[in-house]
């Protein structure tokens, strides 16, 4: 509110601003609230000694949603809390144990000590402070003459060259285990500890003059080694001369070259900062750049701007009692922050003059911090709720799924991405075909490595690289493969073999091929370059390639044609359900698992999909994934069920591929017990993949279907569903498929730096007002050299016919 602060209802523990608190009181009759206010003390720049600080009352939205770093040296703050009694607005300062009843005092204490989404998402709390190892001071190092070279490292037991650890007792270089950041190994470092008992190891490639990553096998956690410089010097490593690089080599070992990181972030070029509406940065909350990049692209699209920012007053007016748990409210707030221009203002001239006079540059506290948005959108998701780096493509699909489940008004903004894919599958033996259609939101384009235009350079580079490794010399200058876009498009349109294809004509497994075409063209085409794959060692790897992505794209030749004259369709018969005698003995077809993983799905989910569909191939398993991807344990490791559970799991799996997918009767009964008709309960569960919570939301968001359960809907509180009144006013949902021409123009792309989607950094480039702009978290600048050939996700807009 204008004074700063937040009112919290003591009965519901829900927060409201000043403009909403009166409405809440009149509506609910709740009269006891706590008013929370944070006062920020801003130190005078350059002040010292007894200089008095400036004091100001901070606005809640500014403090919590902009990039004011309250933990920096420039700011201090103090909290103020008062108990407010309506309707007289009588205030009592807290804490106060003399004037208040004990129950109220307990409630106030619980509120003041509770953690908000901002505190829960505090990056400083994500990583615990490392403790010094108990072995560091007394570590015994063997005098065995081992010297560690500056490059060319490999595991002494398996020859792996990634995730290598140097044992600080005997100098052994051994591989670690597979970690979430994409590095992997066979666990030889741990085996060595179990055999020899040498407790400490340092990860090669992390050694810098500032320290290194040290792990204690005995204490089973990362630790600090206060004597790390001495311990490394024992093996000939001088920390002061070590400078870590992307591939674990020192700066002195690498010839000067422009790396992927420098090109994508346009390093070395003086970029002009951009300010104003649409040029607002987003703070990185700790590996949240994937979210920042995607949301910048999303809110550059007019349909999303209209749906959320254009409807902001109505969304806020009809928001539920707890707006922190409403998707549309959070989207509207984030969109307003990005597009209003209130949080993207150039520095004052006086500040610039002061910086020049002091020969220092003080970063501006522009931009927004999407803590509450991230807390809500990642709730219940095993990956996005963590502080680990994630795949931008997977997050994009997750966001679209939430948009689909939370319609706002008559226009569903996700309609602009939706298109139909026609899949033609042919049995190679019977020559019969099957045409199916599915909904998709992304065109996944394979990388045609065999079509590289600089093959001779690549071959020469690979030979030199292997020679350098064998001789333990610095590697040669890197050569990136140049791939024509036309070759990738050709690879997309070619037929693909269907692994373990089950032919309904033969009633047996057979060879099959599948071809995909566009049954409709979306308003906005999102193209993902499939740069990420798995190596022979199952470690996720990235294809470092350059693709000449066009500014103008025409894919009209990929329009689907349907069943052709002379073609005979495959019989519509579902494959048999496979129930093994011993479920634990069931082998999992890893080739199908890899095919699904390359689509961007979590590896464990892919394994479960293949397992529960009886190894009938990636196509059948893909349908299982679509039917189960909203389940909370979707990405959890596979747990082999008992024999009695296998049949039900298999039946559920095949229910998604053609058999009767009847919702569980117990879920139907729960919804019926709330007063709804059976037919409506079944329809809602089928529409939400048998998710009870989402089914109830679906019922409230489809008031046009309430005729058969009118009494129940009248009893329920409609405001508990976000924007139910908006839907009731606006009526129909609008067109589901926006078909048109297949001619497009590029307006944005998201690039990835690093070796895996689970590590590295994301940056977004958008074309606005005729020029390219780079969005690198909080940094928003005019782009001078947009690296269109190194992107990961590309955004195209249809060219009007």
Secondary structure as GFF3:
##gff-version 3
##sequence-region A 1 801
A	DSSP	beta_strand	6	9	.	.	.	ID=ss1
A	DSSP	beta_strand	15	16	.	.	.	ID=ss2
A	DSSP	alpha_helix	18	28	.	.	.	ID=ss3
A	DSSP	beta_strand	32	42	.	.	.	ID=ss4
A	DSSP	beta_strand	54	57	.	.	.	ID=ss5
A	DSSP	alpha_helix	60	65	.	.	.	ID=ss6
A	DSSP	beta_strand	75	85	.	.	.	ID=ss7
A	DSSP	beta_strand	90	93	.	.	.	ID=ss8
A	DSSP	alpha_helix	102	113	.	.	.	ID=ss9
A	DSSP	alpha_helix	117	120	.	.	.	ID=ss10
A	DSSP	three_ten_helix	123	125	.	.	.	ID=ss11
A	DSSP	beta_strand	164	167	.	.	.	ID=ss12
A	DSSP	beta_strand	173	175	.	.	.	ID=ss13
A	DSSP	alpha_helix	188	196	.	.	.	ID=ss14
A	DSSP	beta_strand	200	203	.	.	.	ID=ss15
A	DSSP	beta_strand	214	216	.	.	.	ID=ss16
A	DSSP	beta_strand	221	223	.	.	.	ID=ss17
A	DSSP	alpha_helix	228	233	.	.	.	ID=ss18
A	DSSP	three_ten_helix	239	241	.	.	.	ID=ss19
A	DSSP	three_ten_helix	251	253	.	.	.	ID=ss20
A	DSSP	alpha_helix	260	264	.	.	.	ID=ss21
A	DSSP	alpha_helix	289	298	.	.	.	ID=ss22
A	DSSP	alpha_helix	302	304	.	.	.	ID=ss23
A	DSSP	pi_helix	305	310	.	.	.	ID=ss24
A	DSSP	alpha_helix	312	317	.	.	.	ID=ss25
A	DSSP	three_ten_helix	323	325	.	.	.	ID=ss26
A	DSSP	alpha_helix	327	339	.	.	.	ID=ss27
A	DSSP	alpha_helix	349	357	.	.	.	ID=ss28
A	DSSP	alpha_helix	371	377	.	.	.	ID=ss29
A	DSSP	alpha_helix	392	405	.	.	.	ID=ss30
A	DSSP	three_ten_helix	413	416	.	.	.	ID=ss31
A	DSSP	beta_strand	419	427	.	.	.	ID=ss32
A	DSSP	beta_strand	433	440	.	.	.	ID=ss33
A	DSSP	beta_strand	443	445	.	.	.	ID=ss34
A	DSSP	three_ten_helix	449	451	.	.	.	ID=ss35
A	DSSP	alpha_helix	455	470	.	.	.	ID=ss36
A	DSSP	beta_strand	481	483	.	.	.	ID=ss37
A	DSSP	alpha_helix	485	493	.	.	.	ID=ss38
A	DSSP	beta_strand	496	503	.	.	.	ID=ss39
A	DSSP	beta_strand	508	518	.	.	.	ID=ss40
A	DSSP	beta_strand	524	529	.	.	.	ID=ss41
A	DSSP	beta_strand	532	534	.	.	.	ID=ss42
A	DSSP	beta_strand	540	542	.	.	.	ID=ss43
A	DSSP	beta_strand	545	547	.	.	.	ID=ss44
A	DSSP	beta_strand	552	554	.	.	.	ID=ss45
A	DSSP	three_ten_helix	556	558	.	.	.	ID=ss46
A	DSSP	three_ten_helix	583	585	.	.	.	ID=ss47
A	DSSP	alpha_helix	590	598	.	.	.	ID=ss48
A	DSSP	alpha_helix	603	612	.	.	.	ID=ss49
A	DSSP	alpha_helix	618	628	.	.	.	ID=ss50
A	DSSP	alpha_helix	643	655	.	.	.	ID=ss51
A	DSSP	alpha_helix	665	673	.	.	.	ID=ss52
A	DSSP	alpha_helix	678	687	.	.	.	ID=ss53
A	DSSP	alpha_helix	692	700	.	.	.	ID=ss54
A	DSSP	three_ten_helix	703	709	.	.	.	ID=ss55
A	DSSP	alpha_helix	710	715	.	.	.	ID=ss56
A	DSSP	three_ten_helix	718	720	.	.	.	ID=ss57
A	DSSP	alpha_helix	724	730	.	.	.	ID=ss58
A	DSSP	beta_strand	743	753	.	.	.	ID=ss59
A	DSSP	beta_strand	761	768	.	.	.	ID=ss60
A	DSSP	beta_strand	771	776	.	.	.	ID=ss61
A	DSSP	beta_strand	779	782	.	.	.	ID=ss62
A	DSSP	three_ten_helix	788	790	.	.	.	ID=ss63
A	DSSP	beta_strand	791	798	.	.	.	ID=ss64
###
